[in-house]
């Protein structure tokens, strides 16, 4: 007699489902989700306290109102589509464009602000709803991960904007004189590169601005390259660029609160207006003297220490090493051009860049260790990077005058401290990912034995 399967799960099935949720990894991801939600809610309340919208409100408004950045929303859609088949990607892209066309026509008719990107957000949200209502098991988890990755990319950008607002509102005094004094030990690279960029004229300025502004696009391309097999393998790789990018963006602004700095072009340049200490950058070096804090306006973000553009470009360079030759070249070019732009435009001091490299390698090491399982080498590397980063911040804050007085000792020590983290990272990665053994040379075929003649 044929048995008809029932839709009512047995106690054993419910028990196995409960056991799955009790697994350490599932509990860890659940805890991370709860912490992230609580963090976003806290930022929302903080932004409301200062009369601004928070990240949750900003993202919710973009369901209907004109988005701030259409390309960002479509980058989030592209990340979501890595879990879809090619046919589903075409349907999703067509739906997003169609919805945007409708929004565009309505806004044009009523005279509202014109922008695009709502369609991309609608499709990402639709994928999340589809996963929750029409998918089960591993397919539901995979589609939810794709939608969550796309939404996190947008939320990370909104979170960064809120963080910058909080830094400018709560940190009225900045520590630029401390970093500028410490930078004497490095030869004042912001002033040196600033003159170099001025000498290149409008061509160099335009190229560097393009590279500096399109760093998220370059990261999205590398991330999509790393995730290109997700739709076929039906799983995400253990570690990829987007995860490190998001963590750097979430943790970095917290350091801004501890060490508020606005950058040479504001503290010592014309962009600082009446709040600038003097109009010196990049033609005249700041005078050596006793470091002190200085008041600044309540608008300019305190987003210099560490340089997150340097951290992101360093991470992009690391993850591009496993790509094609063109990708490796592009990763190296983006790193060099980003470092040149951060200094040449007066957005950062040299000390910021050193801290940014150490910060990036430490976060990258932690993310790799989390993906592969913590071991002694991973713990040692993260502890080493964290210690060096803390020592750098303490030195910039409490020893800048001594560093400026002894540049031939302090400068090499700063570079060596950064180099020690780079060397430790390279050695640990080689330990984790040993090179494949060289392929054995095929042996020449043996001559065929002569067949016996028939009798």
C-alpha positions in Angstrom: 0.0 0.0 0.0 1.4 3.4 -1.0 2.0 5.8 1.8 1.0 9.4 1.3 3.7 11.8 2.7 2.3 14.1 5.3 3.1 17.9 5.6 3.1 17.7 9.4 6.7 17.5 10.6 7.4 14.8 13.2 8.9 15.4 16.6 12.2 14.1 15.3 12.3 16.6 12.5 11.5 19.4 14.9 14.2 18.2 17.2 16.8 18.1 14.4 15.8 21.6 13.4 16.2 22.8 16.9 19.5 21.0 17.2 20.7 22.7 14.0 19.9 26.1 15.5 21.8 25.2 18.6 25.0 24.7 16.6 27.7 27.1 17.5 28.0 28.6 14.0 24.2 29.2 13.8 24.2 30.8 17.2 27.1 33.0 16.2 25.4 34.3 13.1 22.2 34.9 15.1 24.1 36.8 17.7 25.9 38.8 15.0 22.5 39.7 13.4 21.1 40.8 16.7 24.2 42.9 17.5 24.1 44.5 14.0 20.4 45.4 14.3 21.0 46.9 17.8 23.9 48.9 16.4 21.8 50.3 13.6 19.0 51.2 16.0 21.5 52.9 18.3 22.9 54.9 15.4 19.3 55.8 14.4 18.6 57.3 17.8 21.9 59.1 17.9 21.3 60.7 14.5 17.8 61.7 15.6 19.3 63.3 18.7 21.2 65.7 16.3 18.2 66.4 14.1 19.2 64.1 11.2 17.9 60.8 9.8 19.7 57.6 10.7 20.7 54.7 8.5 17.5 52.8 8.9 15.3 55.8 8.0 17.5 56.7 5.0 17.4 53.2 3.6 13.6 52.9 4.2 12.9 56.3 2.4 14.8 55.0 -0.7 12.0 52.5 -1.3 9.9 55.4 -2.6 11.9 58.6 -2.6 14.9 59.5 -4.8 18.0 57.6 -3.6 21.2 59.3 -2.7 23.3 57.0 -4.8 21.8 54.9 -7.6 25.0 53.1 -8.5 25.4 52.0 -4.9 21.9 50.4 -5.0 22.7 48.6 -8.3 26.0 47.4 -6.8 24.0 45.9 -4.0 21.7 44.2 -6.6 24.7 42.9 -8.4 25.9 41.2 -5.2 22.5 39.7 -4.6 22.4 38.3 -8.1 25.5 36.2 -7.6 23.1 33.5 -6.1 20.8 33.6 -9.1 20.9 31.7 -12.4 21.6 33.7 -15.6 17.9 33.5 -16.5 16.9 34.8 -13.1 19.5 37.6 -13.3 18.1 38.8 -16.6 14.6 38.8 -15.0 15.9 40.7 -11.9 17.8 43.3 -13.9 14.9 43.8 -16.3 12.5 44.3 -13.3 14.8 46.7 -11.6 15.2 48.8 -14.8 11.4 48.7 -15.5 10.6 49.9 -12.0 13.1 52.7 -12.3 11.6 53.8 -15.6 8.2 54.1 -13.9 9.6 56.0 -11.0 11.5 58.3 -13.3 8.4 59.1 -15.4 6.3 59.8 -12.2 9.0 62.1 -10.8 9.3 63.9 -14.1 5.5 64.4 -14.2 5.2 65.8 -10.7 8.5 67.7 -10.7 10.2 65.7 -7.9 13.9 65.1 -7.4 15.3 62.9 -10.3 17.4 59.9 -9.5 17.5 56.2 -10.1 18.0 53.1 -8.0 14.6 52.4 -6.4 14.1 49.5 -8.8 17.3 47.8 -7.6 16.3 48.1 -4.0 12.8 46.7 -4.7 14.3 43.7 -6.4 16.7 43.0 -3.5 13.8 43.3 -1.1 11.7 41.1 -3.3 14.4 38.4 -3.3 14.4 38.5 0.5 10.6 38.1 0.6 10.7 35.3 -2.0 13.3 33.5 0.1 11.2 33.7 3.2 7.9 32.6 1.6 8.7 30.4 -1.4 12.1 28.8 -0.7 13.1 26.1 1.9 16.2 24.6 3.2 19.6 25.5 1.8 18.0 27.4 -1.1 16.3 29.8 1.3 19.5 30.3 3.2 21.5 31.0 0.1 19.0 33.5 -1.3 18.7 35.3 2.1 22.5 35.5 2.2 22.5 37.1 -1.2 19.8 39.6 -0.3 21.4 40.3 3.0 24.8 41.0 1.3 23.2 43.5 -1.0 21.4 45.3 1.8 24.5 45.3 4.0 26.5 47.1 1.3 23.9 49.9 1.2 23.5 49.9 5.0 27.2 50.1 5.5 27.3 53.3 3.4 24.5 54.8 5.3 26.1 53.8 8.6 29.3 55.5 7.6 27.4 58.7 6.8 25.8 58.6 10.3 29.1 57.9 12.0 30.7 61.0 10.2 27.8 63.1 11.4 28.4 62.0 15.0 32.1 62.7 14.8 31.6 66.2 13.7 28.9 66.9 16.3 30.6 65.3 19.3 34.3 65.9 18.7 34.6 69.7 18.4 38.4 69.7 19.1 40.7 67.9 16.6 44.2 66.5 17.0 45.6 67.5 13.7 48.6 69.3 15.3 49.6 66.1 17.0 49.6 64.1 13.7 51.2 66.9 11.7 54.0 67.1 14.3 54.5 63.3 14.2 54.5 63.5 10.4 57.8 65.5 10.5 59.4 62.1 11.3 58.2 60.8 7.9 59.3 63.9 6.0 55.8 65.6 5.8 54.6 63.4 2.9 51.3 65.2 2.6 53.1 68.4 1.7 55.5 66.7 -0.7 52.9 64.7 -2.6 50.5 67.7 -2.6 53.1 69.7 -4.5 53.6 66.8 -6.9 49.9 66.5 -7.7 49.7 70.3 -8.2 52.6 70.0 -10.7 50.7 67.3 -12.7 48.0 69.8 -13.6 44.4 69.1 -14.3 45.1 65.7 -15.9 46.7 64.2 -12.8 44.0 65.8 -10.6 41.2 64.3 -12.7 42.6 60.8 -12.9 43.3 60.7 -9.1 39.9 62.0 -8.3 38.4 59.3 -10.5 40.4 56.6 -8.8 39.7 57.9 -5.3 36.0 58.2 -5.9 35.5 54.9 -7.7 37.2 52.7 -5.1 33.8 51.1 -4.1 33.2 50.2 -7.8 36.6 48.6 -8.1 35.9 46.6 -4.9 32.5 45.5 -6.2 34.2 44.2 -9.4 36.8 42.2 -7.5 34.1 40.9 -5.1 31.9 39.8 -8.0 34.9 38.0 -9.5 35.4 36.1 -6.3 31.7 35.3 -6.1 31.2 34.3 -9.7 30.8 30.5 -8.9 28.2 30.9 -6.1 25.2 30.3 -8.5 26.8 27.0 -9.7 28.2 25.7 -6.4 25.2 26.9 -4.4 27.3 28.2 -1.5 29.4 31.3 -0.7 33.2 31.0 -0.3 34.5 31.0 3.3 36.1 34.4 2.8 35.8 37.2 0.2 36.5 40.9 -0.2 33.1 42.2 0.5 33.1 40.9 4.1 36.4 42.6 5.0 35.2 45.8 3.3 32.0 45.9 5.4 33.9 45.2 8.7 36.5 47.9 8.0 33.7 50.4 7.3 31.9 49.5 10.5 34.9 49.5 12.8 37.0 52.3 11.4 34.7 55.2 12.3 34.8 54.1 15.9 38.5 55.0 15.9 37.5 58.4 14.5 35.8 59.0 17.8 38.9 58.2 19.8 41.3 60.1 17.5 39.5 63.0 15.7 41.5 64.4 12.8 40.2 66.4 9.8 43.3 66.4 7.5 45.9 68.9 6.2 43.6 70.5 3.6 41.2 71.6 6.3 43.5 72.1 9.4 46.3 73.8 7.4 44.6 74.7 4.1 42.1 77.0 2.4 39.3 74.4 2.8 39.3 75.0 6.6 38.3 78.6 6.3 38.4 80.5 9.5 38.9 77.3 11.5 42.3 76.5 9.9 45.4 77.0 12.0 47.0 78.7 9.0 46.8 78.5 5.2 50.0 76.5 4.7 49.2 73.3 2.7 50.9 72.3 0.5 53.4 75.2 -0.1 54.7 75.8 3.4 55.5 73.2 6.0 53.8 73.5 9.4 56.1 74.9 12.0 57.5 72.6 14.6 56.3 73.3 18.1 54.4 71.8 21.0 51.5 69.7 19.8 48.0 70.7 21.0 44.4 70.2 20.2 42.5 72.8 18.2 38.8 73.7 17.9 37.1 73.1 14.6 33.7 73.5 13.0 30.7 71.1 13.6 30.4 70.1 9.9 33.7 68.7 8.7 33.9 64.9 9.4 36.8 63.7 11.6 37.6 60.8 9.3 41.4 60.6 9.0 42.8 58.3 11.7 43.2 55.7 10.3 42.8 56.3 6.6 40.0 53.9 5.6 40.6 54.6 1.9 44.1 53.2 2.5 42.7 50.3 4.4 40.2 49.5 1.6 42.8 49.9 -1.1 45.2 47.6 0.7 42.4 45.0 1.1 41.6 45.3 -2.6 45.2 44.8 -3.5 45.4 41.7 -1.3 42.3 40.1 -2.9 43.3 41.0 -6.4 46.4 38.8 -6.1 44.5 35.7 -6.9 42.9 37.1 -10.1 44.1 37.4 -13.6 47.1 39.4 -14.6 44.9 42.4 -15.6 43.2 42.2 -12.2 46.6 42.0 -10.3 47.8 45.0 -12.3 44.6 47.0 -11.6 44.8 46.1 -7.9 48.4 47.4 -7.7 47.5 50.6 -9.7 44.5 51.3 -7.4 46.6 51.0 -4.3 49.3 53.3 -5.5 46.8 55.8 -7.0 44.7 55.8 -3.8 47.7 56.4 -1.6 48.8 59.3 -3.9 45.3 60.8 -3.9 44.9 60.7 -0.1 48.1 62.5 0.4 48.0 64.7 -2.7 44.6 66.1 -2.1 45.4 66.8 1.6 42.9 64.4 2.9 45.4 62.5 5.1 48.8 62.7 6.8 51.5 60.0 6.2 50.8 58.7 9.7 47.2 58.0 8.8 48.3 55.8 5.9 50.6 53.7 8.1 47.8 53.2 10.6 45.5 52.4 7.7 47.7 49.6 6.4 48.1 48.0 9.9 44.4 48.3 10.5 43.5 46.7 7.2 45.9 43.7 7.6 44.6 43.1 11.2 41.0 43.1 10.1 41.8 40.9 7.1 43.7 38.4 9.3 40.7 38.3 11.8 38.2 37.7 9.0 40.4 34.9 7.5 40.8 33.3 10.9 37.1 33.5 11.5 36.4 31.8 8.1 39.0 29.0 8.5 38.9 28.5 12.2 41.1 30.2 14.8 44.5 28.7 15.4 47.7 29.9 17.1 49.0 31.6 14.0 45.8 33.5 13.5 45.6 34.6 17.1 49.2 35.7 17.1 48.8 37.7 13.9 45.7 39.5 15.1 47.3 40.2 18.4 50.4 41.5 16.7 48.5 43.8 14.4 46.3 45.1 17.2 49.3 45.9 19.4 51.1 47.7 16.7 48.0 49.7 15.8 47.5 50.7 19.5 51.2 51.7 19.8 50.9 53.9 16.7 47.9 55.8 18.1 49.5 56.2 21.5 52.8 57.4 19.9 50.9 60.0 17.7 49.0 61.3 20.7 51.7 61.4 23.4 55.1 61.4 21.7 54.8 63.6 18.6 57.2 66.2 19.8 59.9 63.6 20.5 59.2 62.0 17.1 59.7 65.4 15.4 62.9 66.0 17.3 64.4 62.6 16.3 63.1 62.0 12.8 66.0 59.7 11.8 65.0 57.3 14.6 61.2 57.8 14.7 60.6 57.6 11.0 62.3 54.3 10.3 60.7 52.9 13.5 57.2 53.7 12.2 58.0 52.1 8.8 59.5 49.1 10.5 56.4 48.7 12.7 54.2 48.6 9.7 56.6 46.3 7.9 56.5 43.9 10.8 52.8 43.5 10.4 53.1 43.1 6.6 55.8 40.4 7.1 53.8 38.6 9.7 50.8 38.6 7.5 52.6 37.2 4.5 54.2 34.5 6.5 50.9 33.5 8.1 49.1 33.4 4.8 51.9 31.2 3.3 51.4 28.9 6.3 47.7 28.8 5.8 47.8 28.4 2.0 50.8 26.4 1.0 51.7 26.5 -2.6 50.6 23.6 -4.6 53.2 21.0 -5.4 54.6 21.4 -8.9 53.0 19.1 -11.4 55.0 16.0 -12.2 56.5 15.8 -15.6 54.6 13.1 -17.6 56.7 10.0 -18.2 57.3 9.2 -21.9 55.1 6.4 -23.1 56.7 3.0 -23.2 57.0 1.3 -26.5 54.3 -1.3 -27.0 55.4 -4.9 -26.6 55.3 -6.9 -29.8 52.4 -9.2 -30.0 53.1 -12.8 -30.4 52.7 -14.2 -33.9 49.8 -16.6 -34.2 50.9 -20.2 -34.5 
